[in-house]
Amino acid sequence: MFLKPADATPPAPADLLDAVRAWLPEQAVPATVRFVDAHPLDANGKVDRAALAAHAPSPAAPSAPADDLAEATAGERLVLTTVRELLGRPETVLGDHFTDIGGTSVVAARLLAVVERESGVRPRAHELLRSTDLGAFAALLDQRWTPRPAGA
């Protein structure tokens, strides 16, 4: 979540998240909070989420280089390649948070459909949206993934 603080001194992100948990359902509580000076707008005057994601520093170091998936698990490869394709962002890494890089509910539904089709695992939307990053979501997928027998 990107916020523009009203005061010069913004609250601590953890305090803010604790406060909203009291009145938001758990699936609506953002995984992270980032403060910005301004929200970029698109031609229609709406917040340009892709521009926000492009200018925001990634809070976590990538788990794997963006161009090298040789050491990645099956879940990491599936999640990362699918998200890159769906969002058109080849620079996406496992340390990125889905919504921070422009992920929407429509893209989440498409990602979950691909994950189920390719792995046989049916994760829930809240599991993707509440994951700290794509790597955490991929780890959840790897825990549940049962390899298919050869020829199946």
C-alpha positions as CSV (number, residue, x, y, z in Angstrom):
1,M,0.0,0.0,0.0
2,F,1.3,3.4,-0.9
3,L,0.3,6.3,1.4
4,K,1.0,10.0,1.3
5,P,1.4,11.1,4.9
6,A,-0.5,14.2,6.0
7,D,2.3,15.2,8.5
8,A,6.0,15.6,7.9
9,T,6.5,12.6,10.2
10,P,4.6,9.5,9.1
11,P,3.6,6.9,11.6
12,A,5.6,3.7,11.7
13,P,4.3,1.2,9.1
14,A,3.9,-1.6,11.7
15,D,1.8,0.7,14.0
16,L,-0.4,1.7,11.1
17,L,-1.0,-1.9,10.1
18,D,-1.8,-2.9,13.7
19,A,-4.4,0.0,13.8
20,V,-6.2,-1.1,10.6
21,R,-6.4,-4.7,11.7
22,A,-8.9,-3.6,14.3
23,W,-11.5,-2.6,11.7
24,L,-10.5,-4.3,8.4
25,P,-11.0,-8.0,7.6
26,E,-7.7,-9.8,7.5
27,Q,-7.6,-10.3,3.8
28,A,-8.0,-6.5,3.3
29,V,-5.0,-5.6,5.5
30,P,-2.1,-4.7,3.2
31,A,1.1,-6.7,3.6
32,T,3.3,-3.6,3.5
33,V,3.0,0.1,3.7
34,R,5.2,2.5,1.8
35,F,5.1,6.3,2.0
36,V,5.3,8.5,-1.1
37,D,5.5,12.2,-1.7
38,A,2.8,12.1,-4.3
39,H,0.6,9.6,-6.2
40,P,1.2,9.7,-10.0
41,L,-2.0,9.9,-12.0
42,D,-2.9,8.4,-15.4
43,A,-4.6,10.3,-18.2
44,N,-8.0,9.7,-16.5
45,G,-6.9,11.2,-13.2
46,K,-6.7,7.9,-11.5
47,V,-3.7,6.7,-9.5
48,D,-1.2,5.0,-11.8
49,R,-0.3,1.9,-9.9
50,A,2.3,0.7,-12.4
51,A,4.1,4.1,-12.1
52,L,4.0,3.8,-8.3
53,A,5.5,0.3,-8.5
54,A,8.2,1.4,-11.0
55,H,9.4,4.2,-8.8
56,A,9.2,2.5,-5.4
57,P,12.2,0.7,-4.1
58,S,11.8,-3.0,-3.4
59,P,11.8,-3.6,0.3
60,A,13.4,-7.1,0.0
61,A,16.4,-8.3,-1.8
62,P,15.5,-10.7,-4.7
63,S,15.6,-14.4,-3.9
64,A,16.8,-15.2,-7.4
65,P,18.3,-13.0,-10.1
66,A,15.6,-11.7,-12.5
67,D,17.2,-13.4,-15.5
68,D,18.3,-16.7,-13.9
69,L,15.8,-19.3,-12.7
70,A,18.2,-22.3,-12.9
71,E,18.4,-22.6,-9.1
72,A,14.7,-21.8,-8.5
73,T,12.2,-24.3,-7.2
74,A,9.3,-25.4,-9.4
75,G,6.9,-23.1,-7.5
76,E,9.3,-20.1,-7.8
77,R,9.7,-20.7,-11.6
78,L,5.9,-21.0,-12.1
79,V,5.0,-18.0,-10.0
80,L,7.7,-15.7,-11.3
81,T,7.4,-16.6,-15.0
82,T,3.6,-16.3,-14.8
83,V,3.6,-12.9,-13.0
84,R,6.2,-11.5,-15.4
85,E,4.0,-12.5,-18.3
86,L,0.7,-11.4,-16.9
87,L,2.1,-8.0,-15.8
88,G,4.5,-7.5,-18.7
89,R,7.3,-6.8,-16.2
90,P,10.3,-9.0,-17.0
91,E,12.3,-7.4,-14.2
92,T,10.0,-8.8,-11.5
93,V,11.9,-10.8,-8.8
94,L,10.7,-13.1,-6.0
95,G,11.3,-10.3,-3.4
96,D,8.5,-8.2,-5.0
97,H,5.1,-7.9,-3.4
98,F,2.3,-8.8,-5.9
99,T,0.2,-5.6,-5.5
100,D,3.2,-3.3,-5.2
101,I,4.3,-4.3,-8.8
102,G,0.8,-3.6,-10.2
103,G,-1.0,-6.8,-9.4
104,T,-4.8,-6.4,-9.4
105,S,-7.6,-8.8,-8.5
106,V,-8.1,-9.7,-12.2
107,V,-4.4,-10.5,-12.5
108,A,-4.5,-12.5,-9.2
109,A,-7.4,-14.6,-10.6
110,R,-5.4,-15.3,-13.7
111,L,-2.3,-16.2,-11.8
112,L,-4.3,-18.5,-9.5
113,A,-5.9,-20.2,-12.5
114,V,-2.5,-20.8,-14.1
115,V,-1.0,-22.1,-10.8
116,E,-3.9,-24.6,-10.4
117,R,-3.7,-25.7,-14.0
118,E,0.0,-26.2,-14.0
119,S,0.5,-27.6,-10.4
120,G,-2.8,-29.1,-9.4
121,V,-2.6,-26.8,-6.3
122,R,-5.6,-24.5,-5.7
123,P,-4.3,-21.6,-3.6
124,R,-6.8,-19.0,-2.3
125,A,-6.6,-15.3,-3.3
126,H,-5.9,-14.2,0.3
127,E,-2.9,-16.5,0.4
128,L,-1.4,-14.6,-2.6
129,L,-2.4,-11.2,-1.4
130,R,-1.3,-11.7,2.2
131,S,2.1,-13.2,1.3
132,T,5.0,-10.9,2.1
133,D,6.4,-11.3,-1.4
134,L,6.2,-13.6,-4.5
135,G,8.9,-15.9,-2.9
136,A,6.7,-16.5,0.1
137,F,3.7,-17.4,-2.1
138,A,6.0,-19.7,-4.2
139,A,7.1,-21.4,-1.0
140,L,3.5,-22.1,0.0
141,L,2.9,-23.5,-3.5
142,D,6.1,-25.7,-3.2
143,Q,4.8,-27.1,0.2
144,R,1.6,-28.3,-1.4
145,W,2.8,-29.3,-4.8
146,T,2.8,-33.1,-5.4
147,P,4.9,-34.0,-8.5
148,R,2.9,-35.7,-11.2
149,P,4.0,-39.2,-12.3
150,A,5.9,-39.4,-15.6
151,G,3.5,-39.5,-18.5
152,A,0.6,-38.1,-16.5
